[in-house]
Amino acid sequence: MLNVDEVKKAISEDLKLAENEAQLSEFWKKCLGKGGTIQGLMNGIKQVAKEEKKAYGQTVNEIKNWAQALYDEKKEEIEKQALLKKYEKETIDVTLPVKMRPMGNLHPLTAVKHEMMNVFAGMGFEIFEGPEIEDDDHNFTRLNVLKDHPSRDMQDTFWLTEDLLLRTHTSPGQIRVMDAQKPPIKVLVPGKVFRSDSDATHSPMFSQMEGLVVDKHITLCDLQGMLDEFVKNMFSDAAKTRLRPSYFPFTEPSVEVDVSCFKCGGKGCSLCKGTGWIEVLGGGVVNNKVLENCGIDSSEYSGLAFGIGIERIAMLKYGINHMGKLFENDIDFLKQFKA
């Protein structure tokens, strides 16, 4: 016959040994699991006489329910103890002195980039970011830089394959936008560009911000008006621009854009090399061939485009004399640019 008292005593003794979740899990396997004590009692019904099977089964079920209740009570107790230990471990002594942590700040390039984007966003520009790995068609050919064009030699390009390259400017973004969108277009294309060039004012990787406007009756006057607003916001309320003739294959006419020296007010100083003017960017009226390459009717629409070096603006704005300082991650240097 089944000795209920002995079985319960054995189960109780085993449960007393469980002091943590792992030991409680072992108890479950030993007592309540598939191969455990109670399952063994269930299996023993085969050896019980037919007339005693019902009573035997009821007794085993009562033991099982009792053991389950005992287990649940123990589990709740162990979980409470574990939670109390966790609370004790994570308790914070509010009387301890505060650890002062220095507040970080944006990198000067990031700060200048955001400032530039805000200026042009105020003029209605949208933002587009193109891929850094470009194909020859977007980076050169459709920008009117043909296979034998001499300006390709000036780019010092990092080629990946015969057709793929690290983009040399953000101008391919113009093509991608004009392919996907009909005029009117007003878009800003910021991003990293890559050229094999390195000295005090050049880096193999640097940041550009391309601007593109396509609409009816766009002229150089619109370009200068936008850039006047830009330099006033970035440098000084008294700043103004002047345009000098230049050449870019994707604009015609093309211009170099100077800003009046914001340090000396145009009188001449070391920053402007005595000229009263500082070169800041290039731009022009979008070449008709570039518009036609994107399926835009150049007899109906015209456009303006400009490209700004973000490092160039940051160096001028903050008086940085070597581009390398912007990439060295010198904390003492970067701390100077807290907003």
N, C-alpha and C positions, 0 to 999 in steps of 0.2 A: 504493500500500500504506500501511497505518496505521503511522506512526512512533511506537511506544510510548514511547520515551525522550523524544521532544520533548513529547508530551502530558503525561507525568508531570512533566517539568521545568516546564512552564507552570503545571500545577496546584500544584506545590510552591512556585513563586515567588508565586502569588496567595495561598496560605495563609499565607506568611510575613508578608504585609501585614496580616493580621487580628490586631489587638491587643486587641479587646474584643468583647463579645457582638454588638453591632450590626454590626461589620465581619465577624464570623464568619457572621452571618446573610446578609450580602451575598455572601460566598464560596459559601455553600450554594446560593443562587439561581443564581449564575454557573456553578457546577461541577456540582452534584448535583440542582438543581431541574428542573422540567419543561422549561423552555426553555434548560437549561444545556449545558455542553460535552459531558458524557457522553451526555445525551439526543440531542445532535446526532450523536455517533458512532453511537449506536444507529440513528438514522434513516438514516445513511449506508450501512446494510447493503443498501439497495435498489440501490445502484450497484455492489455487489460481485458478481463472477461466482458462478454457482450453486455450483460446486464449492468455492469459498472462503468461502461464507457461514458455515458451521459454525465454522471456525477464527477467522473475523473476530468472530463473536458471542462466542466464548469469550474472546478477547482483550479485547474491550470490557468483558465482565463482570469479568474480572480487574482491569482498570483501575478499574472502579466500586467493587469491593470494597476495593481498595487505597486509593482516595480516601476512601471511607467510614471506614476504619480511621484514616487520617490526620486526617480531620475530627474523629472521636470523641476522639482523643488531644489534639488542639488544644483542643477544647471543655472537656475535663477540666482542662487546664492553665489556661485562662482563668477557669473557675469557681473554681479554687483561689486564683488571684491576686485575684479579686473578693472571695472570702471573707476572705482575709488583710487586704485593705484595709478591709473592714467591721470586722474585729476590731480593727485598729489605730485606727480612728475611734471605736469604742465602748469602747476601753480606759479603765478607771477608775483614776485614781491614788489609791490608798488612803491615801497620805500627806498628801493635801490636807485642810485643816481642814473639819469637818462643817458643812453649812449647817443651822442650827437653824430649824425651821419650827414656828410656834405651833400648838398643838393646838386644833381647833375645839370648839364646844360646841352643844348643842341650844338653839334659841330658847326663851325662857321659856314661851311659849304651848304649844309642843310638849312641853316638859318637864312642864308642869302637866297637859296633856291626857293624857299617858302615865301620870302618877301617879294621876289620877282614874280612868282606865280600869282600872288595876291594883287600886285599892281595890274597885271594883264587881265586877271579875272574881273577886276573892276571895270575893264574896257570891254567885257563881254566875251573873252577868249575861253574856250573849252580846253581840257587837257587830254592829250593822247600820248601813250607810251608805246613805241614800237620795239621790235626785237633787236638785241645787240648783235646777233649773228644774222647778217643780211646776205642776199644774193647780189650778183653783179648788176642785174637788171634794175633793182630798186636803188642800189647805192650809187651807180654810175650812169648806165645807159639811158634810162628814162629821165634822168636829170640833165640830159644833153651832154654827158661826158662819154663820148664814143670811145671805141676800143683803142684808137690811135691818138686820142686827145692828150696833149702834153700835160694837162692838169692832173692826169692819173699819176704821172711821175712825181708830182709835188705832194701826193697824199701819204707816201711811206706806209703803204697798206700792209696789214697783217692778213695774208691769205691763208685760208684753211684748206680749200680745194681749188680747182680751177675756176669754180663759180661762187664758192662761199667765202666770206671774209668777215672779220670783225669790223662793224660799220665805222667809217672814218668821219662821219658827221651824223646829225640827227635829221638831215634833209630827206632820207628815205621815208620818214614819217609823213612828209608832204604827199608823196606818191600814194602811200597806203590810205591816207585820208581822202584824197581826191578820187581814188578808185571806188571807195565805199560810200562817198557822200556827194550829193550835188550841191552846187553853190546856192545860197551864200555860205561861205566857210570862214570860220574864225577860230583857229586852233593853235595851241601851244604844245610843242613836243620836247619835253626835257628828257635827259638820259646821258648815260656814259658813252663815250666814243674812244676810239683807239687809233693811234698813229705811232710809228717807230721814230720817236723824237724825244729827246730828254736834255734839258738844261735848266737854268734858273727860272725861266718863264714858260717852259714846256714840259709835258709829262707824257709817257706812252699811253696813259689812260687819263682822261679828263672829262669834264661835264659840259654839255652844251644845252642850250635852250633855243629851239627853232620856233619861229613864229610864222604863220601863214594866214593871209586873208585873201579870199577870192570872192569877187562880187562885181557888179557893174560899175564902171567909171572909177576904178581904183588907180591912184597915181602916187608918185613920189611924195607929194604933199601930205597924203594920208600917212605914209611911212614916217615922215619927219614929225608930224603932229603926235603920233603915238609915242615915238622915241623921246620927244621933248617931255611928255608926261612921265615916261619911265625914268629918265635921269633926274627929274625934279623929286620924284618919290624916293629914289635910291641914294641920291647924293646931296642935293641942295635945292631949295626953292629958286635960287638964282641960276641954276644950271641950265644950259641950252645946248643944242646940237648944231653941228655943221656937217654937210655931206661933201665928200670928195669923190671924184670919178675913180672907178676901179673896174675890175673884171672878175666875174664868176660865170661859169658856163650855164648856170640855171637861172640867172637873172639878166635882164637887159632893158634899161640901163642898170649898171651895178654901181654901188657906192660903198666907201668906207665911212663909218660914222664916228665923229669925234665929239667929246663932251667938253665944255669949257671947264678949266681946272677949278675944282671946288676947294682946293687948298689956298690958292693965291688969288682967286677971283679973276683969272685971266691975265694977271700982270706978268707972270713968268716966275717959275720956281724950279727946284730940283725934281719935283714930281712930274711936271709937264715939260721938263728939259728946256725951260725958258720960252716955250712957244705959246703958253696959255691954253693949250688944247691937249686932250688925252684921247688916243684911239681906243674905242671900246667894242666895236662890233662891225659886221658887214651885212649888207642887204641889197635890196633893189626891187625892181618890178619883175615879176615872174616871167621868164622867157616863154613866148608863145608856143614854142616847141614842147615845153614841159606840160603846158595846159593841154595841148593836142594829144600828147602821149597818154593822158589820163581821160581822154574822151570829153574834154571841156571845150566848147566853142570859143576860140580866142577872139572872134569878131564881136562876140556879145559880152564876154567876161574878161576881166584883167585881174591881176593879183599882185600882192607885195609879199616879200619874204625877208626874214632877217635871222641871223644866227648869233647868239651871244654866248661867250665863254663864261661859265659860272665862276670858275676859279679866277678869271681876269677881274670880274666885278668884285669878288671877295677880297682879292689882293689890293685893289684900289680903295675899296670902302674901309678896310681895316689897316691899311698901310703895311701889308705883308710883302717882304722883298724877295722871297724865294718860294716858288710853288711847292717845293718838296716839304715845307713845313706843314702843308695842309694834309699830308699823307703819312707823317711820321708817328702819329698817335702819341705825341709828347703831351702828357697831362698838364704840366705847368704852362705850356704854350696855350693849350685849349681852354684852360681856366680863365684866360683873359677875356673870353668872349661871352661871359654870362650876360644874359639879357637884363 
